Amino acid sequence: MNTFIKALLSGLVTSLLMSSAIADNVGLTHVPIYSDSSRPLDATIWYPTEQSEPQSKIADNIAFKGTYAVKNAVPKLERFPLVLLSHGYRGHWRNLNWLATRLVQQGYLVAAVDHPGTSTFRHDKIDAEQWWERPADVSRLLDWLQTDSDWQASIDESDISVIGHSLGGWTVMLLAGATVDYASMRQYHDNHPNPRVESVAEEMRLDIAKPLDRVLKDLRIQSFVSLDLGAAHSFSDQSLEQINQPVLVLGAGIDIGDFSVEGGSIDGLSADKESGHIARKLPRGSVQYKVYPDATHFSFVQLCKPHAYEILEEELPGDGIICLDGKQKTRKQLHDAIYNDVYHFLNYKLI
């Protein structure tokens, strides 16, 4: 039986199991960690619970649709596979709240941190320049979960994964073992300029060498998911070629540069040049790669409410693009497809 047929059958079986299973209720808690350190972190944890009330709307505002969860509910007394999340450049935990909620409903424990320096509410220059701290944030979150928190008994340590969007996907690859090669990136962008990627690289000072005593790869994590990552050419080819753990690389088929906002264009993140580059460099037996033709870079974040485009444009011209998708599928339909592929990968390493 070939790989395609196996994947197809796996998908059908998983869909049937998901449709017949009783979804878990979702509990949610926020907790500051490492408050006495030089880099305190804000952690968010989603988890299965028996409690169904009182329901609260999570990550909901005038522009974006939230989900429902029971805040500070009593967790189920079981062990669950753990998924760690990393948000994109100047993003936050709410961006992937939709995905976390759905994973918890199928029996996952999910945890995220907001990265100081590159999050929505904390983008100070000094923290942003310490780019190696992004993957370290995820590892420190895992340290805390495994050793210093009440969640130790809830984690299946044989099943730990990490998912990241955009710069979070870049962070995922560092955790998998990729290393930064600024000279190679500089050479590529001299021939293929992309002001958007280059401005982020400049702000994060990717030309700064990683301290030699820091190992960014986290051996406790068994599988890795990148959602339309950027700055793919900042990694050394050799480091990508040596990654032998399962990696799912998902890309957006519509370059956001194809959209015109306020009469101008926005420099995009082509799936072929970014996610596709990663997929081609990773060992063939380790990587699964898929592009959603009707998705944009922002189709991976939360659902937009009606008139969200106008609201965001009024607040900051150009931000409305966050709510633009292709013409053939809604963001809800894209989320369904993305979730199914991520869920299948986490369970079977197939899509």
WOPE-V747271 format. One record per residue. RES is the residue in three letters. PHI is phi in whole degrees, 0 to 359 (999 if undefined). NEAR is the number of other C-alpha atoms within 8 Angstrom. Layout:
# WOPE-V747271
((RES;PHI;NEAR) (RES;PHI;NEAR))
This chain:
# WOPE-V747271
((MET;999;4) (ASN;282;5) (THR;299;6) (PHE;298;6) (ILE;295;8) (LYS;301;9) (ALA;296;10) (LEU;296;9) (LEU;295;8) (SER;300;11) (GLY;296;10) (LEU;294;8) (VAL;296;8) (THR;297;9) (SER;299;9) (LEU;294;8) (LEU;297;8) (MET;294;8) (SER;288;6) (SER;267;6) (ALA;285;6) (ILE;276;4) (ALA;290;7) (ASP;289;11) (ASN;287;13) (VAL;252;15) (GLY;258;16) (LEU;214;13) (THR;216;9) (HIS;245;8) (VAL;210;7) (PRO;284;9) (ILE;232;9) (TYR;56;8) (SER;297;8) (ASP;266;5) (SER;259;6) (SER;283;4) (ARG;223;7) (PRO;294;10) (LEU;234;13) (ASP;258;10) (ALA;255;13) (THR;236;12) (ILE;231;11) (TRP;252;14) (TYR;204;12) (PRO;289;15) (THR;214;13) (GLU;281;9) (GLN;287;9) (SER;244;9) (GLU;219;5) (PRO;277;6) (GLN;280;9) (SER;234;8) (LYS;280;9) (ILE;247;8) (ALA;58;10) (ASP;251;10) (ASN;210;7) (ILE;296;6) (ALA;253;13) (PHE;240;12) (LYS;277;11) (GLY;260;13) (THR;233;11) (TYR;248;9) (ALA;206;12) (VAL;259;15) (LYS;291;10) (ASN;56;7) (ALA;290;9) (VAL;284;8) (PRO;290;9) (LYS;296;7) (LEU;269;5) (GLU;217;6) (ARG;260;8) (PHE;232;10) (PRO;299;13) (LEU;252;14) (VAL;240;12) (LEU;258;13) (LEU;242;15) (SER;229;18) (HIS;279;17) (GLY;276;14) (TYR;300;9) (ARG;55;9) (GLY;255;11) (HIS;197;12) (TRP;300;13) (ARG;294;8) (ASN;301;10) (LEU;250;12) (ASN;302;12) (TRP;300;12) (LEU;288;8) (ALA;301;10) (THR;301;11) (ARG;291;9) (LEU;295;12) (VAL;298;16) (GLN;298;12) (GLN;252;9) (GLY;95;11) (TYR;254;13) (LEU;258;16) (VAL;232;14) (ALA;220;12) (ALA;218;13) (VAL;233;15) (ASP;270;13) (HIS;278;13) (PRO;302;12) (GLY;98;12) (THR;231;14) (SER;254;15) (THR;302;8) (PHE;258;5) (ARG;222;9) (HIS;233;12) (ASP;285;9) (LYS;297;8) (ILE;296;7) (ASP;294;11) (ALA;298;13) (GLU;289;11) (GLN;271;10) (TRP;300;10) (TRP;293;8) (GLU;286;7) (ARG;299;10) (PRO;297;12) (ALA;297;9) (ASP;302;11) (VAL;294;13) (SER;295;9) (ARG;293;8) (LEU;300;11) (LEU;294;9) (ASP;306;9) (TRP;298;10) (LEU;299;11) (GLN;278;10) (THR;236;7) (ASP;242;8) (SER;243;8) (ASP;276;6) (TRP;265;8) (GLN;305;10) (ALA;284;7) (SER;264;10) (ILE;259;12) (ASP;276;10) (GLU;289;8) (SER;272;6) (ASP;219;9) (ILE;241;14) (SER;230;13) (VAL;225;13) (ILE;233;15) (GLY;218;18) (HIS;251;15) (SER;61;15) (LEU;295;13) (GLY;292;17) (GLY;295;18) (TRP;299;15) (THR;297;12) (VAL;303;16) (MET;292;11) (LEU;295;12) (LEU;294;11) (ALA;279;12) (GLY;125;13) (ALA;292;13) (THR;235;9) (VAL;280;8) (ASP;233;9) (TYR;296;10) (ALA;299;6) (SER;295;11) (MET;297;11) (ARG;299;8) (GLN;295;8) (TYR;296;10) (HIS;283;10) (ASP;295;7) (ASN;265;6) (HIS;226;6) (PRO;299;8) (ASN;216;9) (PRO;305;7) (ARG;296;8) (VAL;295;9) (GLU;293;10) (SER;291;8) (VAL;293;8) (ALA;299;10) (GLU;290;9) (GLU;297;9) (MET;276;10) (ARG;54;10) (LEU;294;11) (ASP;283;6) (ILE;282;5) (ALA;291;5) (LYS;295;6) (PRO;307;5) (LEU;295;5) (ASP;268;4) (ARG;254;6) (VAL;254;6) (LEU;269;10) (LYS;297;9) (ASP;246;10) (LEU;289;5) (ARG;282;6) (ILE;270;11) (GLN;262;11) (SER;213;11) (PHE;223;15) (VAL;231;15) (SER;250;18) (LEU;254;14) (ASP;49;15) (LEU;292;16) (GLY;240;12) (ALA;59;10) (ALA;298;12) (HIS;278;10) (SER;277;10) (PHE;267;14) (SER;287;12) (ASP;301;7) (GLN;299;6) (SER;293;11) (LEU;294;15) (GLU;294;9) (GLN;262;9) (ILE;283;12) (ASN;242;7) (GLN;262;9) (PRO;297;11) (VAL;230;11) (LEU;254;12) (VAL;247;15) (LEU;246;13) (GLY;231;15) (ALA;263;16) (GLY;285;12) (ILE;257;13) (ASP;292;13) (ILE;297;12) (GLY;291;10) (ASP;285;9) (PHE;270;9) (SER;244;9) (VAL;238;9) (GLU;54;6) (GLY;81;5) (GLY;237;6) (SER;256;9) (ILE;245;10) (ASP;296;9) (GLY;260;10) (LEU;235;11) (SER;298;11) (ALA;300;14) (ASP;295;7) (LYS;279;9) (GLU;252;15) (SER;300;16) (GLY;298;11) (HIS;298;11) (ILE;299;11) (ALA;299;11) (ARG;287;8) (LYS;272;9) (LEU;289;12) (PRO;304;12) (ARG;302;6) (GLY;283;5) (SER;258;11) (VAL;251;12) (GLN;243;11) (TYR;229;10) (LYS;212;7) (VAL;242;9) (TYR;266;10) (PRO;303;7) (ASP;258;13) (ALA;262;15) (THR;254;14) (HIS;303;13) (PHE;265;11) (SER;294;15) (PHE;275;12) (VAL;262;8) (GLN;297;13) (LEU;293;10) (CYS;264;9) (LYS;276;9) (PRO;305;6) (HIS;70;7) (ALA;297;13) (TYR;302;14) (GLU;295;8) (ILE;297;10) (LEU;291;13) (GLU;296;11) (GLU;292;7) (GLU;289;6) (LEU;207;7) (PRO;308;9) (GLY;107;9) (ASP;286;9) (GLY;300;13) (ILE;300;11) (ILE;302;8) (CYS;258;11) (LEU;262;10) (ASP;234;12) (GLY;290;10) (LYS;270;6) (GLN;269;5) (LYS;230;9) (THR;281;9) (ARG;297;10) (LYS;299;7) (GLN;295;8) (LEU;295;13) (HIS;300;10) (ASP;300;8) (ALA;293;8) (ILE;298;9) (TYR;299;10) (ASN;301;9) (ASP;292;9) (VAL;295;11) (TYR;298;9) (HIS;298;14) (PHE;296;11) (LEU;298;9) (ASN;270;6) (TYR;232;7) (LYS;60;8) (LEU;228;8) (ILE;229;10))
